[in-house]
């Protein structure tokens, strides 16, 4: 779950830094890709399914 939240905030930060700051589009794209990779990791390894069955 930590990977999902960290990935979300990484993507959010890269988009916000592009709009408000002076982050180059290429670096923002690379940070966004890293964030999306972090977000998909818990979904693909079954962490989300395992946690949803506990509820």
N, C-alpha and C positions, 0 to 999 in steps of 0.2 A: 504494500500500500504506500510505503514511503517513496518507492520508485515512481509510482503513478503521480503523486502529488509533486515530487521534485521535477518530473518531466513537464507537468502542466505549468509550473512556475517558470521553468526554463524557457518554454515556448512563449509564455506570456511576457517574460522579461525581454526576450529578443525582439518581439513585435513592438513592445513599448519603447525600447531603446532606439529602434529604427525610426519611429514616428516622432519621439520627443528629443532624442539625443543625437549624437553624431556617430552612431554605429553604422558601418558600411553595410550595404545590402548583402554582400557575400558572407560576411561574418555572421550577420543575422540569420541568413539561410542555414549556415552550418550549425549554429546554436539551435535553431529550430529543428533541424534533423536529429541532433543529439537528444533534444527534449522529446521528440516523437518516439525515438528508439527507447528512451526510458519509460515512456508512457505505455508502449506496447509490450514491454517485457513482462509485467505481472499478468497481463491478459493472456499472453501466449503460454506461459508456464503453469497456468491454472490457479494462480493465487486468488484471483477475483472469484472464481467458481467455488473454491474451498471456503473462502470467507462468507460468501452468500449462503452456503449451506448451513453455516453456524447460526444464522439469524432465524 
